[in-house]
């Protein structure tokens, strides 16, 4: 396992990302803002995201709504193609996006928990390791109000540790499609952040299959990326915030 050490006296902010692209879609503005504010930022990926519907699209089993056709890995230069290759391609997108946001590869950590079955206990163990490494860190993940079970379990894990007194500083991020349904606040945002967020989004939109760049994020949640580029801000709530809307 990667060893993390820091002699920096800067505050530490750790973002726990259930799937590749969550760090950009829901937390991109927050990551850039925390860097701008002088934090040492770490980004922890919890799964390789192999359960994405984009796998069947890229296999050619399901028509691609973006390219208006069925893909063929053999003809398009990325055969052989299987779930392992798909997961590794997703991790590459994640790492490249982190660099665009300003997070060095040395400040990332990658787990391979079962996509769709990430448990509260698994995430709690990860968070406790980071709190042990850097006591008093700021901890960030997706809201426990999220409709995706991995997102929600990551949030529940952080909430439990906050309620247990293990973590003192916790924030929960809300994806664009639920921003109207969960009360909270927008992360501080400057227009100068936009190029970094846009560059990270472009990583997930880059379709150069012969080079192994499969635009998996955009194939998976095209509308979410379009919403991000229209409104690049991150919205969060603190522990105890209630779900306030419908849906």
N, C-alpha and C positions, 0 to 999 in steps of 0.2 A: 504494500500500500504506500502511496505517496506520503512523504513526511513533510509536514508544514511547520515552519518556524518563522517568526517575525520579530525583529528587534525594534520595529517601528512602534512609536507610541501613539500612532493614529488609532482612532476607534475602528473596530472590526465590524463589518456588516456581512452576514452570510445569507445568501439566497438559496433556498431549496427548491429545485425545479423538477416537477414530476416527469415531464416529457420534453424532448428537444422541441423547441420553439416557444415554450411557456416563458422562458427567460426574456424573450424579445416581445412577444405579444402582450403579456400582462405585466412584466416587470422591467422592460427595457428602459423606460423613462426613469424609473426608480434607481436602477443600476447606475445610469449615467449621472443622475443627480447625487447619489451617494459618493461617487468618485469625485464629482465637482466640489462636494462639500468637504473633501479631505479624508474620507474613510478608506481603509484598506478593504477592498471588496473581494469576496470569494463566492463562487457560484458552484453549487453542488447538484449534479444531475442524478436523479434517483432511478430512472429506467432508460432503456434504449428506445422505447416507444414502438416496439414491434407490432402492437395490436392495432396500429393505425389502418383505417380503410384505404389509405394510399397504397398499401402493399398490393391489394387486388387490382387497383388501377394500373400500377406499374407492371404487374404481371401480365396485363392484358385481359384479365378475366372480366373486368368491368370497364365500360367506356369512360374515357377521360372527358369530363365536362369542360375542361380548360382547352385542351388541344382538339376536341371534337373528333376523337377517333379512339380506337383500341390500340394501346401501345404494344410493341413487339420487341422484347429485349434483344433478340437475335439480330433484328434488322437495325435497331437503334444503337447498338454497340455496348450494351451493359449486361449481356448474357455471359456466363450463367448467373441466374438471379434467384436468391432464396432469402429466407427470413434473416439469416445471419448477415448476409451482405446488406440487406435492407437496414438492419439495426446499426451496423457500422457506418453506413452512409448517413443515417440520422445523427449519429454522434459527431461525425465530421461537420455536419451543418451546425450543430450546437457549438462546437469549438470555434469554428470560423465566426459565428455570430457573436460569441463572447469577445473575441478579439476586436471586432468592429465596435462593440459597445465600450471597449477600453479595458477589458479584463484580460490579463495575461494568462496564458495556458498554465503557468505555474500556480495560478490561483483558482484552478478548477479541480473538481474531483468527480469521478464518474462511478456510479453503481449500476448494477444490472438487475434490479428487482423486477419481478414479473409484471409487465405492463397490463393494467386492468385489475391487478390484484396486489397493489402496493398496500401494505398494512400500516396501521397506526403504530404498532410496536416497532416495525422496521425503521420508520422515520424517526421515532423517538430516540432510538439507539444512535442514529446518525447525528441528530441534533445534539445529543448529550456528548458525543465525541468532540464536536466543534466547540461546545461550551467549555469542555475540559481543556482543549487546546488554547482557547482564547477566552478566559473567564470575563463575563460582562459584555459579551458580544451582542450586537443587534441581530435578531433572527427574523427572516422574512420567508413567507411562502404563500401559496394560494389560499383563498378563503375556504373555511369549512362549510360555507353555504353553497359552494360550487356544485353543479350538477354532475360533474365527472367524479367518479369514486376515488381515483388516485389523487386528484386535486383536493377533494374534501378530506381524505384521510391524512394528507400532509398537513392540512390546516388543523385538523383535530389533534394530531400529534403535538404540534407547537402549542396549541391552546392548553392541552393537558399539562405540558411542562411549565407553561406560564402559571397555571392554576396551582401547580405543585411547588412553585417558587424556585424551580431550577433555572428558568429563564426570566429575566427581568424586563426585557425589551422585545416585544413581538408585534409584527405587522402582518396583515393578511391581504393579499392582492386579489382584485376582482377583474375577471376578464370582461372584455368590451360588451359581450352579449348579455351580461348580467349587471352592468353598471347602474342601470336604472332600477334594479330590483334590490340592491343592497346599499344601505346608507354608508357613507364614509367621507373621505377627503381625498383630493387630488394631491399627488406628490408635487413638490415645487418643480417648476418646469421653465426652461429658458429656450428660446428659439434656436440657440446655438447647439442644443442637444439633437435637433432633428437630423442632421447629416449622419450621426452615429446610429440612430435608430433606423433610418432609411437604409443605411449600408447593411445593417444586420438583417433587415427584412429582405433585402436583395439576395443575401446568401440563400435564403429559403425559396427564392423565386428563380434562381439560376438553373436553367435547363440546358446542360451540356452533357448529355448522357455518356458519350464516348469518353469523357474525362471523369466519369463517376459523380457528376453533379446532377442530381436527379430531382431537384426542386420538390423534395418530399413535403416540406412544410406547406408549400403553396398548393400542391396537389391535395393535401389533406384538409386544410382549412383556408381556402382562398379568400372567402368573405372576411375572415378574421384579420388577415393581413391587409386587405383593402380598408377595413375599419381602422386599423392601427395607423396606416399612412395618412388617413383623413384626420384622426385624432390620436396623436402619439403620446398622450399623457397616460400615466399610471394612476389608478385609483386604489386606495387601501382602506382598511378599517382596523381598529385596535381590538383587543379581546373584549368579548361581550356584546359586540354590535349585533343587533337583530336583523333578520331578513325582513325587509319592509314592503316588498312589492309582490306582484303576482307572477306566476310562471315558474 
